[in-house]
Amino acid sequence: MLTKSIRLIDFKNKNKDNLKKIKKYLKKILKNKNQVIESLGKSYKVNYNIKTINSYKKFSNFRLIGMGGSVLGTQAIYDFLKYKIKKNFVFIDNLQNKKNKIEKKKYLNLIISKSGNTIETIVNTNILIKKNEKNIFITENKKNYLKSLAQKLKSDVIHHNNFIGGRYSVLSEVGMLPAELMGLRAESFRQLNSLVNNKKFLNSLILNVSSILYFIKNKKFNSIIINYDEKSESLFKWYQQLVAESLGKNKKGILPIISNMPKDNHSVMQLYLDGFHNNFFTFFYVNEKISNKVNNNKILSSQEFLKNKNLSNIIFAQKKATEVVFKKKNIPFRSFEIKKRDEKTLGELFCFFILETILIGKCLNLNPFDQPAVELIKKETKKLLI
C-alpha cells in the first residue's frame, strides 16, 4: 500500500544502481523547501482569507476562466470529487467559436492567470463576462492586463504566488480557493507532512523514479495512462501538462498519453500489446461503492457470467485481465488502485506525481520549473496580431 487509501504495485525495477542518488535528491528537495514544496504541506499560507470565501458562498454557479495549470488542477478536483460538491462549475480553457447563449444563470467568474497577460484568458474574459457579474481575479501582484482590468471592474484580486508556476499551483490559492467555494476543505488536500514520514510512500516514490529513468535510458519515452475511472480523466490531463511541460527540454522528456478504458480496448490496445516497444504504462482504477448493476432478467444464457455483476465488478475484471496479459508479454507497467475517493486521497496523488516529476527532472539535469520554448510561441503570436 502506498497509503491507506492507495494501493500501488510498482514498476519492476531493473536498475537499482541509482536509488541512493535519487534518495539524496529527494532529501535535498524536502529539506530546501521552495514554494512549490511548501504548498503541498500544512504550513502554506494562501493569499486569501475566510471572509473572501464566505462572501461568495451564496453563489451556486461558477465560471472558471484560464489556461493550462490555471484550470486543470481545479477541474481534476471538481470531477474527482463531484459526488460531494453541490455547486456547479463551468471550465473555460480554450478558444472556441461558439454562439453565445443567453444565460439566465448568474455566475461568479474566477479569472486565473499567473502572468495576467495570457492572450486566451484575456480574450475569453472579454467575450464571456457580463457587466453586472461578480469576478475574482487570481494573478501576480504586479502590473499586468488582468490586474488592471480587475481594478477597472472593481473586482477582488487574489495574489498568485510569484514562485509557483501554473502546473504546480493546484494546492496553492489557484486550486484551493475554488475548492473552498466547492465546499471542500483546503487543509484536507495538503498531505506532505504525513507522507514524508511514510517510508512506504518514500520508497515507492524512489523506486518509480528509478524505473522511469531506466525506461528513458532504454528509449521508452511514452508514458501511457490506462485509466479505468472516467472521473479521473481531468486528473490525468493535469498530469499530462505537469510531465510534458516540466521534462520536455534539451531534447529530453516523456510524452504522457491518456487512454480511457475499457473504450480503448477496441482501438489502441492492439498497438499497446503487439506494436512498437517504446511505451511504459500506468494503470489507474477507483473502487466505486455505488455502481449500476446488470439486469439479470435481460441477460441471455450465453452471457450468464454477467449475472449479479455491477459495472465496478466488470471494469475491475477487465483491468486485472489486461494486467495479466501485460505480464505475460513483459510490458512494463505499474498499477494504482484507489480505495477511497476523497480530498485526502487526491492530495496524496497530487503530492506523489509532483514529487516524482521534480525528481526525474533533477536526475536528468533539467529545470522542472520553467517552460522556455512555450514563450517563443507567445511572442510570435503577439507579433502576428500587432
WOWO-V447939 format. One record per residue. RES is the residue in one small letter. PHI is phi in radians with two decimals (NA if undefined). Layout:
# WOWO-V447939
res=RES phi=PHI
res=RES phi=PHI
This chain:
# WOWO-V447939
res=m phi=NA
res=l phi=-1.24
res=t phi=-2.49
res=k phi=-1.11
res=s phi=-1.78
res=i phi=-2.25
res=r phi=-1.74
res=l phi=-2.19
res=i phi=-1.63
res=d phi=-1.25
res=f phi=-1.01
res=k phi=-1.26
res=n phi=-1.45
res=k phi=-1.78
res=n phi=-2.45
res=k phi=-1.73
res=d phi=-1.19
res=n phi=-1.75
res=l phi=-1.08
res=k phi=-1.14
res=k phi=-1.12
res=i phi=-1.15
res=k phi=-1.07
res=k phi=-1.13
res=y phi=-1.06
res=l phi=-1.08
res=k phi=-1.05
res=k phi=-1.15
res=i phi=-1.09
res=l phi=-1.28
res=k phi=-1.34
res=n phi=-1.58
res=k phi=-1.07
res=n phi=-1.61
res=q phi=-1.15
res=v phi=-1.09
res=i phi=-1.14
res=e phi=-1.01
res=s phi=-1.16
res=l phi=-1.46
res=g phi=-1.99
res=k phi=-1.20
res=s phi=-1.45
res=y phi=-1.15
res=k phi=-1.80
res=v phi=-1.37
res=n phi=-1.64
res=y phi=-2.62
res=n phi=-2.13
res=i phi=-1.12
res=k phi=-1.12
res=t phi=-1.08
res=i phi=-1.11
res=n phi=-1.10
res=s phi=-1.22
res=y phi=-1.98
res=k phi=-1.26
res=k phi=-1.25
res=f phi=-1.31
res=s phi=-1.81
res=n phi=-2.10
res=f phi=-2.21
res=r phi=-2.08
res=l phi=-1.84
res=i phi=-1.97
res=g phi=-3.11
res=m phi=-2.35
res=g phi=0.98
res=g phi=-1.13
res=s phi=-1.23
res=v phi=-2.13
res=l phi=-1.03
res=g phi=-1.12
res=t phi=-1.15
res=q phi=-1.17
res=a phi=-1.05
res=i phi=-1.11
res=y phi=-1.07
res=d phi=-1.25
res=f phi=-1.20
res=l phi=-2.01
res=k phi=-0.96
res=y phi=-1.07
res=k phi=-1.95
res=i phi=-1.89
res=k phi=-1.69
res=k phi=-1.52
res=n phi=-1.84
res=f phi=-2.04
res=v phi=-2.02
res=f phi=-1.96
res=i phi=-1.94
res=d phi=-2.37
res=n phi=-2.83
res=l phi=-1.68
res=q phi=-2.40
res=n phi=-1.41
res=k phi=-2.26
res=k phi=-1.21
res=n phi=-1.16
res=k phi=-1.41
res=i phi=-1.37
res=e phi=-1.54
res=k phi=-1.56
res=k phi=-1.21
res=k phi=-1.72
res=y phi=-1.75
res=l phi=-1.74
res=n phi=-1.62
res=l phi=-1.91
res=i phi=-1.89
res=i phi=-2.21
res=s phi=-2.80
res=k phi=-1.03
res=s phi=-1.25
res=g phi=1.37
res=n phi=-2.18
res=t phi=-1.18
res=i phi=-1.01
res=e phi=-1.08
res=t phi=-1.19
res=i phi=-1.08
res=v phi=-1.12
res=n phi=-1.10
res=t phi=-1.09
res=n phi=-1.07
res=i phi=-1.39
res=l phi=-1.64
res=i phi=-1.36
res=k phi=-1.80
res=k phi=-0.98
res=n phi=-1.71
res=e phi=-1.40
res=k phi=-1.49
res=n phi=-2.38
res=i phi=-2.11
res=f phi=-1.83
res=i phi=-2.00
res=t phi=-2.71
res=e phi=-1.08
res=n phi=-1.46
res=k phi=-2.72
res=k phi=-1.14
res=n phi=-2.75
res=y phi=-1.08
res=l phi=-1.18
res=k phi=-1.16
res=s phi=-1.12
res=l phi=-1.12
res=a phi=-1.05
res=q phi=-1.14
res=k phi=-1.12
res=l phi=-1.49
res=k phi=0.99
res=s phi=-1.71
res=d phi=-1.19
res=v phi=-2.12
res=i phi=-1.81
res=h phi=-1.36
res=h phi=-1.29
res=n phi=-1.00
res=n phi=-1.07
res=f phi=-1.75
res=i phi=-2.13
res=g phi=-1.24
res=g phi=-0.90
res=r phi=-1.23
res=y phi=-1.80
res=s phi=-1.65
res=v phi=-1.04
res=l phi=-1.74
res=s phi=-1.64
res=e phi=-1.04
res=v phi=-1.07
res=g phi=-1.69
res=m phi=-1.43
res=l phi=-1.10
res=p phi=-1.04
res=a phi=-1.07
res=e phi=-1.10
res=l phi=-1.21
res=m phi=-1.34
res=g phi=1.67
res=l phi=-1.72
res=r phi=-1.84
res=a phi=-1.02
res=e phi=-1.12
res=s phi=-1.22
res=f phi=-1.42
res=r phi=-1.47
res=q phi=-1.90
res=l phi=-1.03
res=n phi=-1.00
res=s phi=-1.37
res=l phi=-1.22
res=v phi=-1.23
res=n phi=-1.77
res=n phi=-1.78
res=k phi=-1.08
res=k phi=-1.11
res=f phi=-1.08
res=l phi=-1.14
res=n phi=-1.12
res=s phi=-1.17
res=l phi=-1.03
res=i phi=-1.12
res=l phi=-1.10
res=n phi=-1.20
res=v phi=-1.09
res=s phi=-1.02
res=s phi=-1.13
res=i phi=-1.12
res=l phi=-1.09
res=y phi=-1.12
res=f phi=-1.09
res=i phi=-1.05
res=k phi=-1.04
res=n phi=-1.72
res=k phi=1.10
res=k phi=-1.77
res=f phi=-1.88
res=n phi=-1.68
res=s phi=-1.71
res=i phi=-1.78
res=i phi=-1.58
res=i phi=-1.60
res=n phi=-1.71
res=y phi=-1.77
res=d phi=-2.24
res=e phi=-1.10
res=k phi=-1.34
res=s phi=-1.85
res=e phi=-1.06
res=s phi=-1.17
res=l phi=-1.01
res=f phi=-1.44
res=k phi=-1.22
res=w phi=-1.09
res=y phi=-1.07
res=q phi=-1.03
res=q phi=-1.14
res=l phi=-0.92
res=v phi=-1.30
res=a phi=-1.14
res=e phi=-1.35
res=s phi=-1.41
res=l phi=-1.97
res=g phi=-1.46
res=k phi=-2.53
res=n phi=0.94
res=k phi=1.05
res=k phi=-2.13
res=g phi=2.41
res=i phi=-2.27
res=l phi=-1.75
res=p phi=-1.42
res=i phi=-2.19
res=i phi=-1.67
res=s phi=-2.14
res=n phi=-1.54
res=m phi=-1.89
res=p phi=-1.45
res=k phi=-0.93
res=d phi=-1.30
res=n phi=-1.03
res=h phi=-1.79
res=s phi=-2.47
res=v phi=-1.69
res=m phi=-1.05
res=q phi=-0.97
res=l phi=-1.14
res=y phi=-1.02
res=l phi=-1.45
res=d phi=-2.17
res=g phi=-1.60
res=f phi=-1.10
res=h phi=-1.98
res=n phi=-1.88
res=n phi=-2.02
res=f phi=-2.32
res=f phi=-2.22
res=t phi=-2.16
res=f phi=-1.48
res=f phi=-2.44
res=y phi=-2.44
res=v phi=-2.05
res=n phi=-1.35
res=e phi=-1.51
res=k phi=-1.30
res=i phi=-1.95
res=s phi=-2.59
res=n phi=-1.06
res=k phi=-1.81
res=v phi=-1.15
res=n phi=-1.43
res=n phi=-0.99
res=n phi=-1.17
res=k phi=-1.77
res=i phi=-1.56
res=l phi=-1.36
res=s phi=-1.05
res=s phi=-1.15
res=q phi=-2.08
res=e phi=-1.08
res=f phi=-1.13
res=l phi=-1.46
res=k phi=-1.09
res=n phi=1.15
res=k phi=-1.78
res=n phi=-1.96
res=l phi=-1.06
res=s phi=-1.09
res=n phi=-1.02
res=i phi=-1.18
res=i phi=-1.11
res=f phi=-1.11
res=a phi=-1.10
res=q phi=-1.13
res=k phi=-1.09
res=k phi=-1.09
res=a phi=-1.10
res=t phi=-1.14
res=e phi=-1.10
res=v phi=-1.04
res=v phi=-1.17
res=f phi=-1.06
res=k phi=-1.07
res=k phi=-1.07
res=k phi=-1.64
res=n phi=1.03
res=i phi=-1.60
res=p phi=-1.22
res=f phi=-2.70
res=r phi=-2.16
res=s phi=-2.50
res=f phi=-1.72
res=e phi=-2.15
res=i phi=-1.64
res=k phi=-1.53
res=k phi=-2.46
res=r phi=-1.70
res=d phi=-2.66
res=e phi=-1.07
res=k phi=-1.05
res=t phi=-1.09
res=l phi=-1.13
res=g phi=-1.07
res=e phi=-1.12
res=l phi=-1.17
res=f phi=-1.00
res=c phi=-1.05
res=f phi=-1.04
res=f phi=-1.22
res=i phi=-1.16
res=l phi=-1.13
res=e phi=-1.04
res=t phi=-1.14
res=i phi=-1.08
res=l phi=-1.10
res=i phi=-1.06
res=g phi=-1.02
res=k phi=-1.08
res=c phi=-1.18
res=l phi=-1.64
res=n phi=1.03
res=l phi=-1.95
res=n phi=-1.52
res=p phi=-1.32
res=f phi=-1.82
res=d phi=-1.94
res=q phi=-2.64
res=p phi=-1.08
res=a phi=-1.18
res=v phi=-1.08
res=e phi=-1.09
res=l phi=-1.08
res=i phi=-1.16
res=k phi=-1.05
res=k phi=-1.16
res=e phi=-1.15
res=t phi=-1.06
res=k phi=-1.11
res=k phi=-1.05
res=l phi=-1.23
res=l phi=-1.56
res=i phi=-1.25
